[in-house]
């Protein structure tokens, strides 16, 4: 890999970790989209999981006093059930599908009627959230947007939302690393990639609270929407181009 490519990946890790630290989402979309340019799906998922594990873990540690633990425990139960089923199926998506799912997810959430969006504070919903978010995590790589469906109708403030999502996503990154690692192994993932990646992710995560502390709840939601829909559009185009080029190569 060229120095320019490594520099791009490094900068993306810092930026994505910073975005996730501020908004509790969207950073994963940035990082995974770039990693898929340079790595196959399984390797990209593994590197993504390791880097995001430390970034989210630091966030969860920093905001730990705001975590709603009953929500986390319910989420873990559902996530483990989904992991067991998906590992039995042992499915690995291709790059085009990952990009398309990443792009479609925000728009799918947006068209869902408000009355159909469950509240993460309702009894039993954290367990269901763990199941469905884990499925999206393994199919599309990122489940934070889907997870947000369950937080949108809650009365939780931005710090409680960020903290609780951080601890659930930290656990999800462990499961995703275990899933793809058990399917494809860790042989292609060198320490020279994930070692510096962890340091850069922590750097971005450490900077984020300085911005979040100064941001209003309104600004938090407004900037989240702008970032998410911009990324979604780019990934839909990227996924469409991969499908188009694949169709052309098969026809020639």
C-alpha atoms as a printed R data frame, in Angstrom:
    type eleno elety resid chain resno       x       y       z
1   ATOM     1    CA   UNK     A     1   0.000   0.000   0.000
2   ATOM     2    CA   UNK     A     2   1.346   3.432  -0.946
3   ATOM     3    CA   UNK     A     3   2.160   6.161   1.611
4   ATOM     4    CA   UNK     A     4  -0.632   8.285   0.127
5   ATOM     5    CA   UNK     A     5  -3.163   5.511   0.708
6   ATOM     6    CA   UNK     A     6  -1.986   5.036   4.290
7   ATOM     7    CA   UNK     A     7  -2.256   8.788   4.874
8   ATOM     8    CA   UNK     A     8  -5.829   8.808   3.567
9   ATOM     9    CA   UNK     A     9  -6.791   5.881   5.787
10  ATOM    10    CA   UNK     A    10  -5.124   7.491   8.803
11  ATOM    11    CA   UNK     A    11  -6.861  10.832   8.283
12  ATOM    12    CA   UNK     A    12 -10.171   9.048   7.803
13  ATOM    13    CA   UNK     A    13  -9.745   7.146  11.078
14  ATOM    14    CA   UNK     A    14  -9.198  10.395  13.006
15  ATOM    15    CA   UNK     A    15 -12.101  12.155  11.270
16  ATOM    16    CA   UNK     A    16 -14.519   9.236  11.646
17  ATOM    17    CA   UNK     A    17 -13.659   8.787  15.312
18  ATOM    18    CA   UNK     A    18 -14.189  12.501  15.912
19  ATOM    19    CA   UNK     A    19 -17.566  12.463  14.122
20  ATOM    20    CA   UNK     A    20 -18.717   9.406  16.069
21  ATOM    21    CA   UNK     A    21 -17.576  11.028  19.293
22  ATOM    22    CA   UNK     A    22 -19.641  14.141  18.626
23  ATOM    23    CA   UNK     A    23 -22.771  12.687  17.028
24  ATOM    24    CA   UNK     A    24 -22.771   9.102  18.291
25  ATOM    25    CA   UNK     A    25 -23.063   7.880  14.685
26  ATOM    26    CA   UNK     A    26 -22.048   8.600  11.074
27  ATOM    27    CA   UNK     A    27 -18.325   8.177  11.726
28  ATOM    28    CA   UNK     A    28 -18.597   4.479  11.016
29  ATOM    29    CA   UNK     A    29 -20.154   5.226   7.632
30  ATOM    30    CA   UNK     A    30 -17.166   7.420   6.763
31  ATOM    31    CA   UNK     A    31 -14.536   4.913   7.846
32  ATOM    32    CA   UNK     A    32 -16.064   1.763   6.384
33  ATOM    33    CA   UNK     A    33 -16.720   3.457   3.056
34  ATOM    34    CA   UNK     A    34 -13.031   4.338   2.726
35  ATOM    35    CA   UNK     A    35 -11.718   0.977   3.987
36  ATOM    36    CA   UNK     A    36 -13.765  -0.866   1.358
37  ATOM    37    CA   UNK     A    37 -11.781   0.958  -1.321
38  ATOM    38    CA   UNK     A    38  -8.528  -0.612  -0.138
39  ATOM    39    CA   UNK     A    39  -9.530  -3.969   1.392
40  ATOM    40    CA   UNK     A    40 -11.867  -6.887   0.721
41  ATOM    41    CA   UNK     A    41 -15.117  -6.944   2.725
42  ATOM    42    CA   UNK     A    42 -13.992  -9.327   5.492
43  ATOM    43    CA   UNK     A    43 -10.663  -7.548   6.084
44  ATOM    44    CA   UNK     A    44 -12.326  -4.115   5.979
45  ATOM    45    CA   UNK     A    45 -14.921  -5.267   8.513
46  ATOM    46    CA   UNK     A    46 -12.225  -6.597  10.837
47  ATOM    47    CA   UNK     A    47 -10.075  -3.453  10.719
48  ATOM    48    CA   UNK     A    48 -13.188  -1.310  11.062
49  ATOM    49    CA   UNK     A    49 -14.334  -3.298  14.104
50  ATOM    50    CA   UNK     A    50 -10.970  -3.075  15.870
51  ATOM    51    CA   UNK     A    51 -10.576   0.666  15.301
52  ATOM    52    CA   UNK     A    52 -14.176   1.479  16.211
53  ATOM    53    CA   UNK     A    53 -13.993  -0.771  19.265
54  ATOM    54    CA   UNK     A    54 -11.389   1.465  20.854
55  ATOM    55    CA   UNK     A    55 -13.014   4.699  19.688
56  ATOM    56    CA   UNK     A    56 -16.435   3.699  21.011
57  ATOM    57    CA   UNK     A    57 -14.908   2.122  24.090
58  ATOM    58    CA   UNK     A    58 -13.231   5.383  25.021
59  ATOM    59    CA   UNK     A    59 -16.518   7.241  24.462
60  ATOM    60    CA   UNK     A    60 -18.362   4.761  26.644
61  ATOM    61    CA   UNK     A    61 -15.717   5.149  29.348
62  ATOM    62    CA   UNK     A    62 -15.766   8.945  29.162
63  ATOM    63    CA   UNK     A    63 -19.591   9.209  29.387
64  ATOM    64    CA   UNK     A    64 -20.078   6.118  31.592
65  ATOM    65    CA   UNK     A    65 -22.044   7.986  34.265
66  ATOM    66    CA   UNK     A    66 -24.747   8.692  31.670
67  ATOM    67    CA   UNK     A    67 -25.155   5.088  30.457
68  ATOM    68    CA   UNK     A    68 -28.572   3.489  30.999
69  ATOM    69    CA   UNK     A    69 -27.440  -0.020  31.912
70  ATOM    70    CA   UNK     A    70 -30.852  -1.767  31.697
71  ATOM    71    CA   UNK     A    71 -30.988  -0.767  28.015
72  ATOM    72    CA   UNK     A    72 -27.475  -2.150  27.481
73  ATOM    73    CA   UNK     A    73 -28.234  -5.486  29.160
74  ATOM    74    CA   UNK     A    74 -31.340  -5.995  27.041
75  ATOM    75    CA   UNK     A    75 -29.404  -5.079  23.914
76  ATOM    76    CA   UNK     A    76 -26.676  -7.617  24.726
77  ATOM    77    CA   UNK     A    77 -29.223 -10.420  25.021
78  ATOM    78    CA   UNK     A    78 -30.703  -9.677  21.609
79  ATOM    79    CA   UNK     A    79 -27.298  -9.172  19.990
80  ATOM    80    CA   UNK     A    80 -26.006 -12.545  21.196
81  ATOM    81    CA   UNK     A    81 -29.078 -14.303  19.815
82  ATOM    82    CA   UNK     A    82 -28.632 -12.639  16.411
83  ATOM    83    CA   UNK     A    83 -24.913 -13.474  16.425
84  ATOM    84    CA   UNK     A    84 -25.613 -17.168  16.991
85  ATOM    85    CA   UNK     A    85 -28.100 -17.331  14.103
86  ATOM    86    CA   UNK     A    86 -25.968 -15.349  11.660
87  ATOM    87    CA   UNK     A    87 -22.819 -17.321  12.495
88  ATOM    88    CA   UNK     A    88 -24.691 -20.502  11.664
89  ATOM    89    CA   UNK     A    89 -25.624 -19.021   8.270
90  ATOM    90    CA   UNK     A    90 -22.033 -17.692   7.793
91  ATOM    91    CA   UNK     A    91 -22.924 -15.045   5.197
92  ATOM    92    CA   UNK     A    92 -20.420 -12.423   3.950
93  ATOM    93    CA   UNK     A    93 -21.860  -9.618   1.739
94  ATOM    94    CA   UNK     A    94 -20.056  -8.207  -1.309
95  ATOM    95    CA   UNK     A    95 -18.851  -4.613  -1.584
96  ATOM    96    CA   UNK     A    96 -21.708  -3.382  -3.752
97  ATOM    97    CA   UNK     A    97 -24.294  -4.689  -1.300
98  ATOM    98    CA   UNK     A    98 -22.534  -3.056   1.651
99  ATOM    99    CA   UNK     A    99 -22.457   0.325  -0.091
100 ATOM   100    CA   UNK     A   100 -26.094   0.055  -1.186
101 ATOM   101    CA   UNK     A   101 -27.269  -0.914   2.293
102 ATOM   102    CA   UNK     A   102 -25.230   1.907   3.844
103 ATOM   103    CA   UNK     A   103 -26.822   4.359   1.423
104 ATOM   104    CA   UNK     A   104 -30.383   3.094   1.731
105 ATOM   105    CA   UNK     A   105 -30.458   2.883   5.523
106 ATOM   106    CA   UNK     A   106 -30.912   6.611   6.328
107 ATOM   107    CA   UNK     A   107 -33.648   7.065   3.719
108 ATOM   108    CA   UNK     A   108 -35.433   3.921   4.914
109 ATOM   109    CA   UNK     A   109 -35.385   5.303   8.438
110 ATOM   110    CA   UNK     A   110 -36.663   8.688   7.246
111 ATOM   111    CA   UNK     A   111 -39.743   7.284   5.484
112 ATOM   112    CA   UNK     A   112 -40.711   5.129   8.450
113 ATOM   113    CA   UNK     A   113 -43.853   6.703   9.991
114 ATOM   114    CA   UNK     A   114 -43.257   8.285  13.373
115 ATOM   115    CA   UNK     A   115 -45.944   6.074  14.903
116 ATOM   116    CA   UNK     A   116 -43.993   2.973  13.859
117 ATOM   117    CA   UNK     A   117 -40.754   4.059  15.543
118 ATOM   118    CA   UNK     A   118 -40.458   2.302  18.904
119 ATOM   119    CA   UNK     A   119 -38.970   3.942  21.990
120 ATOM   120    CA   UNK     A   120 -35.749   2.443  23.389
121 ATOM   121    CA   UNK     A   121 -37.137   3.086  26.893
122 ATOM   122    CA   UNK     A   122 -40.095   0.738  26.370
123 ATOM   123    CA   UNK     A   123 -40.019  -2.693  27.995
124 ATOM   124    CA   UNK     A   124 -38.556  -5.373  25.710
125 ATOM   125    CA   UNK     A   125 -37.436  -2.922  23.012
126 ATOM   126    CA   UNK     A   126 -33.700  -3.033  23.913
127 ATOM   127    CA   UNK     A   127 -33.743  -6.821  23.333
128 ATOM   128    CA   UNK     A   128 -35.358  -6.387  19.892
129 ATOM   129    CA   UNK     A   129 -32.973  -3.543  19.153
130 ATOM   130    CA   UNK     A   130 -30.024  -5.843  19.835
131 ATOM   131    CA   UNK     A   131 -31.362  -8.448  17.415
132 ATOM   132    CA   UNK     A   132 -32.132  -6.183  14.465
133 ATOM   133    CA   UNK     A   133 -29.171  -3.834  14.884
134 ATOM   134    CA   UNK     A   134 -26.767  -6.782  14.939
135 ATOM   135    CA   UNK     A   135 -28.254  -8.097  11.696
136 ATOM   136    CA   UNK     A   136 -27.664  -4.693  10.075
137 ATOM   137    CA   UNK     A   137 -24.171  -4.531  11.584
138 ATOM   138    CA   UNK     A   138 -23.159  -7.770   9.901
139 ATOM   139    CA   UNK     A   139 -24.926  -7.133   6.587
140 ATOM   140    CA   UNK     A   140 -24.057  -3.463   6.059
141 ATOM   141    CA   UNK     A   141 -21.162  -3.063   8.471
142 ATOM   142    CA   UNK     A   142 -22.763  -0.141  10.313
143 ATOM   143    CA   UNK     A   143 -25.846  -0.344  12.523
144 ATOM   144    CA   UNK     A   144 -25.729   3.024  14.252
145 ATOM   145    CA   UNK     A   145 -28.329   4.596  11.969
146 ATOM   146    CA   UNK     A   146 -30.737   1.743  12.522
147 ATOM   147    CA   UNK     A   147 -30.044   1.890  16.244
148 ATOM   148    CA   UNK     A   148 -31.007   5.554  16.230
149 ATOM   149    CA   UNK     A   149 -34.580   4.645  15.214
150 ATOM   150    CA   UNK     A   150 -35.088   3.348  18.734
151 ATOM   151    CA   UNK     A   151 -33.592   6.449  20.375
152 ATOM   152    CA   UNK     A   152 -35.440   9.085  18.309
153 ATOM   153    CA   UNK     A   153 -38.689   8.933  20.266
154 ATOM   154    CA   UNK     A   154 -37.046   8.808  23.680
155 ATOM   155    CA   UNK     A   155 -36.702  11.783  25.992
156 ATOM   156    CA   UNK     A   156 -33.000  11.128  26.549
157 ATOM   157    CA   UNK     A   157 -30.614  14.092  26.226
158 ATOM   158    CA   UNK     A   158 -27.632  14.060  23.863
159 ATOM   159    CA   UNK     A   159 -25.131  12.899  26.518
160 ATOM   160    CA   UNK     A   160 -27.276   9.978  27.701
161 ATOM   161    CA   UNK     A   161 -28.016   9.045  24.084
162 ATOM   162    CA   UNK     A   162 -24.350   9.226  23.121
163 ATOM   163    CA   UNK     A   163 -23.194   7.249  26.169
164 ATOM   164    CA   UNK     A   164 -25.763   4.461  25.887
165 ATOM   165    CA   UNK     A   165 -25.238   4.100  22.149
166 ATOM   166    CA   UNK     A   166 -21.474   4.065  22.679
167 ATOM   167    CA   UNK     A   167 -21.570   1.124  25.088
168 ATOM   168    CA   UNK     A   168 -23.972  -0.868  22.885
169 ATOM   169    CA   UNK     A   169 -21.894  -0.197  19.784
170 ATOM   170    CA   UNK     A   170 -18.691  -1.152  21.613
171 ATOM   171    CA   UNK     A   171 -20.215  -4.544  22.296
172 ATOM   172    CA   UNK     A   172 -21.392  -4.785  18.680
173 ATOM   173    CA   UNK     A   173 -17.865  -4.158  17.394
174 ATOM   174    CA   UNK     A   174 -16.613  -7.072  19.496
175 ATOM   175    CA   UNK     A   175 -19.287  -9.330  18.004
176 ATOM   176    CA   UNK     A   176 -18.589  -8.176  14.441
177 ATOM   177    CA   UNK     A   177 -14.834  -8.778  14.836
178 ATOM   178    CA   UNK     A   178 -15.556 -12.246  16.224
179 ATOM   179    CA   UNK     A   179 -17.988 -12.956  13.370
180 ATOM   180    CA   UNK     A   180 -15.766 -11.992  10.432
181 ATOM   181    CA   UNK     A   181 -12.616 -13.187  12.176
182 ATOM   182    CA   UNK     A   182 -14.121 -16.640  12.658
183 ATOM   183    CA   UNK     A   183 -15.167 -16.760   8.998
184 ATOM   184    CA   UNK     A   184 -12.050 -15.472   7.269
185 ATOM   185    CA   UNK     A   185  -9.322 -15.422   9.919
186 ATOM   186    CA   UNK     A   186  -7.074 -12.555  10.988
187 ATOM   187    CA   UNK     A   187  -4.069 -13.425   8.837
188 ATOM   188    CA   UNK     A   188  -4.367 -10.561   6.333
189 ATOM   189    CA   UNK     A   189  -4.780  -7.919   9.006
190 ATOM   190    CA   UNK     A   190  -1.309  -6.746  10.022
191 ATOM   191    CA   UNK     A   191  -0.419  -4.935  13.234
192 ATOM   192    CA   UNK     A   192   1.038  -2.143  11.077
193 ATOM   193    CA   UNK     A   193  -2.558  -1.361  10.067
194 ATOM   194    CA   UNK     A   194  -4.601  -1.784  13.223
195 ATOM   195    CA   UNK     A   195  -1.938  -0.695  15.749
196 ATOM   196    CA   UNK     A   196  -1.588   2.891  14.488
197 ATOM   197    CA   UNK     A   197  -5.311   2.844  13.674
198 ATOM   198    CA   UNK     A   198  -6.153   2.404  17.350
199 ATOM   199    CA   UNK     A   199  -3.951   5.372  18.322
200 ATOM   200    CA   UNK     A   200  -5.497   7.602  15.646
201 ATOM   201    CA   UNK     A   201  -9.024   6.541  16.632
202 ATOM   202    CA   UNK     A   202  -8.357   7.445  20.256
203 ATOM   203    CA   UNK     A   203  -6.990  10.827  19.171
204 ATOM   204    CA   UNK     A   204 -10.195  11.644  17.311
205 ATOM   205    CA   UNK     A   205 -12.366  10.382  20.167
206 ATOM   206    CA   UNK     A   206 -10.482  12.457  22.760
207 ATOM   207    CA   UNK     A   207 -11.055  15.656  20.759
208 ATOM   208    CA   UNK     A   208 -14.804  15.084  20.319
209 ATOM   209    CA   UNK     A   209 -16.086  15.963  23.845
210 ATOM   210    CA   UNK     A   210 -14.732  19.506  23.523
211 ATOM   211    CA   UNK     A   211 -17.168  20.045  20.642
212 ATOM   212    CA   UNK     A   212 -20.085  18.075  22.116
213 ATOM   213    CA   UNK     A   213 -19.964  20.086  25.346
214 ATOM   214    CA   UNK     A   214 -20.453  23.305  23.356
215 ATOM   215    CA   UNK     A   215 -23.138  22.001  21.022
216 ATOM   216    CA   UNK     A   216 -26.881  22.445  21.585
217 ATOM   217    CA   UNK     A   217 -29.342  19.565  21.225
218 ATOM   218    CA   UNK     A   218 -30.808  21.308  18.166
219 ATOM   219    CA   UNK     A   219 -27.399  21.701  16.516
220 ATOM   220    CA   UNK     A   220 -26.578  18.108  17.403
221 ATOM   221    CA   UNK     A   221 -29.611  16.790  15.492
222 ATOM   222    CA   UNK     A   222 -29.258  19.221  12.578
223 ATOM   223    CA   UNK     A   223 -25.617  18.419  11.808
224 ATOM   224    CA   UNK     A   224 -26.279  14.705  12.232
225 ATOM   225    CA   UNK     A   225 -28.894  14.788   9.456
226 ATOM   226    CA   UNK     A   226 -26.654  16.748   7.065
227 ATOM   227    CA   UNK     A   227 -23.699  14.384   7.492
228 ATOM   228    CA   UNK     A   228 -25.765  11.216   7.252
229 ATOM   229    CA   UNK     A   229 -27.704  12.103   4.091
230 ATOM   230    CA   UNK     A   230 -24.597  13.380   2.331
231 ATOM   231    CA   UNK     A   231 -22.776  10.122   3.024
232 ATOM   232    CA   UNK     A   232 -25.820   8.041   2.085
233 ATOM   233    CA   UNK     A   233 -26.030   9.697  -1.331
234 ATOM   234    CA   UNK     A   234 -22.333   9.150  -2.018
235 ATOM   235    CA   UNK     A   235 -22.562   5.463  -1.071
236 ATOM   236    CA   UNK     A   236 -25.620   4.830  -3.199
237 ATOM   237    CA   UNK     A   237 -23.724   6.226  -6.181
238 ATOM   238    CA   UNK     A   238 -20.660   4.166  -5.279
239 ATOM   239    CA   UNK     A   239 -22.698   0.966  -4.911
240 ATOM   240    CA   UNK     A   240 -24.509   1.633  -8.172
241 ATOM   241    CA   UNK     A   241 -21.216   2.119 -10.009
242 ATOM   242    CA   UNK     A   242 -19.842  -1.154  -8.631
243 ATOM   243    CA   UNK     A   243 -22.940  -3.003  -9.836
244 ATOM   244    CA   UNK     A   244 -22.717  -1.261 -13.221
245 ATOM   245    CA   UNK     A   245 -19.047  -2.109 -13.713
246 ATOM   246    CA   UNK     A   246 -19.704  -5.680 -12.571
247 ATOM   247    CA   UNK     A   247 -22.487  -6.040 -15.140
248 ATOM   248    CA   UNK     A   248 -20.236  -4.638 -17.871
249 ATOM   249    CA   UNK     A   249 -17.391  -7.018 -17.026
250 ATOM   250    CA   UNK     A   250 -19.718 -10.008 -17.192
251 ATOM   251    CA   UNK     A   251 -21.141  -8.929 -20.546
252 ATOM   252    CA   UNK     A   252 -17.710  -8.615 -22.189
